[in-house]
Amino acid sequence: MKNIWMFGALLGSVMSVQAAEQLAVAPVEYREVAQTYVAEGLVEATRQSTVSAQISGRVKEIYFDVGDRVKPGQLILRIDEREAAQALAGSQAQLAQAQANLQNAKSTYERAKQMFAQKFISQAALDKAEADYRVAVAQAAASSAGASQAGLAHAYTAVIAPYGGVVASRHVEVGEMVMPGKPLMTGFDPSEMRVLVSLPQYKLAEIGKHPEVMVELPALGKYIKATSTQVQPLADARTHGTEARVTLPPNEAGIYPGMFVRAHFVIGKAKKLMLPVSAVLRRSEVVAVYVVDDKGGVKLRQVRLGDVSTDGGVEVLAGLSAGERVALDPIKAGMMGK
């Protein structure tokens, strides 16, 4: 009976070691990590604009709503064009009349010059014919400008997207009367995003004009390296903060205007004892990791941690030593630990 018990204990120990060996582990080690200054900010679209009415009229048709994607040059809204069409027709009729008058005045002036050369009319008659011709030229030019303006106003009845993007808000309904300057739709280009943060004056010297920045998105649980950063050369008179614009890589999925983010500005380097964030187990107020020893034993150990780095590591302040191994999957480790 005693031999059977010893064999069972040995078999259990072997299985425990084999199971521990199947655990993914990582060493606790000193690494050079970036020291950062963290500033909270919001995401905004680099290109965001509100399309407004340029003529008065009634909204006839709306082709897109909030959340719809629009291609550049696409028709997004139409204003009733009947009034503008009538104004265009009237301007074109006036232009035709002015051109006819111009042709008639030009013929009269040409005949007057010939008759004056033959001394059939006086200088005064020639001057009057020339003046009438110049008046007709000016009237034709004015009518042409009026027709062009009427044509432009008629074109404004079709509201075109200035660039491709997503409709953020719609400000009018079908049948609503609009006047010039009335906002119609607001849209943004989702392919170009940036983060706006306010920096205190005392940190500007450390941060520099073009710092290295990692943007943390808590909602998505990831970090994104900024492509460029521009610190504005002026401060807000009310808050005394200086705005920094952090440009994100193009076409980043899941990012939209208004998202809360944290910008980590690199201000130096430091050597710290680090372990992967995935190895940390948090239960209420307890922060711990599962330590795997050389024999495959798994033990839960409480630790005190510091700042999380932008590369997925966290600083160890107490509870672990360099060289120890921790389980990367604390739930799996807990099932085989003691």
Beta strands, then each sheet from edge to edge (+ up, - down):
strand 1: 25-27
strand 2: 29-45
strand 3: 48-52
strand 4: 57-62
strand 5: 69-70
strand 6: 75-79
strand 7: 158-160
strand 8: 165-170
strand 9: 177-178
strand 10: 183-188
strand 11: 193-199
strand 12: 213-217
strand 13: 222-225
strand 14: 228-235
strand 15: 242-247
strand 16: 260-276
strand 17: 281-283
strand 18: 286-292
strand 19: 298-302
strand 20: 304-308
strand 21: 313-318
strand 22: 325-327
sheet 1: 1+ 22- 18+ 17-
sheet 2: 1+ 22- 18+ 19-
sheet 3: 13+ 12- 16+ 2- 11+ 15- 14+
sheet 4: 3+ 10- 8+ 5-
sheet 5: 7+ 6- 4+ 9-
sheet 6: 13+ 12- 16+ 21- 20+
end
